[in-house]
């Protein structure tokens, strides 16, 4: 027993001596380096506290999703198509109609059953139905639509007040702000995805006619017409398009701003059509190269190339060479900034412009006017024809040419088409107003005119066909 105790004691003593020697001679010294607040360190340390703070401040999407999913609906569009002809159809000289079904989303905007969706969701509809989040299905009627903004208004008659989404001011949203996209992609009911606003006033057409909110919230086929909402569940946009080579989401999606969508449906409900107001200028967004070309120092803003006669801009004194810097206190750096704000306005609405002219910043009030002209690049500038102009050629409709395109002017005039000639049809569609051309140009399938009907100055009627 004494031997065992002696052995334990010797072992403990040996361990203590070994640990003491390591601590004294072998363990590396821990040095604490203190840096003053004014020092310039080579590397900036990552703050764990800031990281934890950011996580704690991340928004809670649950309330926004809960307030939205019951107001977003599934839209089913049944259209009739001639379909692919069989050999029997070919020999019999017939075309067999076939039903085609498309789906999308919509947003209830009041308790009475008015629903916003995209025009392309309900285009060519033979029968429309809407299914709510509670699985109730109703027949839907089209109240009106606008192909230019790709917005349509539907109405269902429900047996109860419906949940709806309230509008927010889309001009107030900021790049980097959290958003939710709610819709029915791939026929999946009430899908919610989150992302941030990655750009505003985005134009996909290349004609400065669009002004989308761009987000990185996942949007796929079937989301069209669905809601883009802020973290409070308020509507800031109608999901409309994606940028993709595959047809599915790859990182960018685009929504019509709520201010534009709201103005369109209010016009439809009040007037039966959309009241488009125009500023009355044509211009170019400045950059370094263009500033040098125009002989100005500004590299941001819209350089006014020309002012439309009798427009609000002309009446307010806007001149060629002016640089528009702001509209209603919103900074203007590209033409889509201007377009997006104007598209949310009506005829006779007033806007406040800040214009740089001759070294001074001027404030100008402009009343928006009705658009009476449009540009068809292959011909030039067209205007709604007066009754007298139509009577001259015994016509009931048509647009008068007021300015021929300089690139083709000699060719047109040599063939007898001059200013004052009447354009009656484009791609087989009768032209009764400039809105008919604008609607054709905004159509997704429109590439270029392949046929134009014209009444020449000598009264000759001819259809030009292009390849």
PyMOL commands that set and color helices and strands:
alter all, ss='L'
color gray80, all
select helices_A, chain A and resi 2-26+48-56+62-69+87-92+119-122+170-172+185-187+258-271+288-294+312-315+335-342+387-392+409-414+434-442
alter helices_A, ss='H'
color red, helices_A
select strands_A, chain A and resi 72-81+98-108+114-118+127-131+137-139+141-146+151-155+178-183+191-202+212-215+227-229+235-242+253-257+277-278+281-285+302-307+323-327+330-331+350-357+360-367+369-370+373-376+380-384+399-404+422-426+429-430+451-455+461-465
alter strands_A, ss='S'
color yellow, strands_A
deselect
rebuild
show_as cartoon
